[in-house]
């Protein structure tokens, strides 16, 4: 951020590095999914944008179970984003700690694709979940 003052008013101006989007590295080890699409999620200092899918493994995802811990936290707790599998909508959210969760329980077959789309403001500038 650049601090600029004009006519007695000070403003914070974002610099290019503040606006650059980062694609996190997501491990599938020990997770309920076997693959993540290339454009699943990107984030910068201000927002996260989801536009991709998780390829699920056989099994059940319980209500409010963490699917993935993200390297950012939403500005406001429980940021809801759109999820869809086989044409059926589902409720997906990111809690105040940066955990991606599914609100209701669901059984998945190996290879089911959960498409997730949405965006929200983040609070910690993509600085991790410390």
Phi, psi and omega in degrees: 000144177248130177267122181232144180234130179218129180051039177081000180252124179262135180229153173260123182250123179295140176263166181308317179299330178293331185264351183289131180275142178244139175256116182288154172275124183243122179272142177261357182298124178072013182257170179275003178232155184253347184204151176233134180294157183303318183258030185306309180208143171226157179210156172230201183293341189243330186213160173242141180232122177256133176198073183188200183220160169248132176265113188278155172263165173303136175146182182249136170254120181284163178301133177061022176280139178286123175271327188196139173260124185267159180277021178210163180239145177291150178297323178240136184303150176058063176282116183271137177229163185274133175236152181206136174224130181050039178082356181259128181289154176215159181263120177241142177212163175244120182284180185294346180261358180092019179268125176279123185226155174254132189287322184245153178292151179201144176262134180242149171260154179304125178098352176301137179257124175257108179274132182232127181224136176157174178209158176200160177286145177246156187260334189251019175061026180069026184272010179097175185259053179267000000 
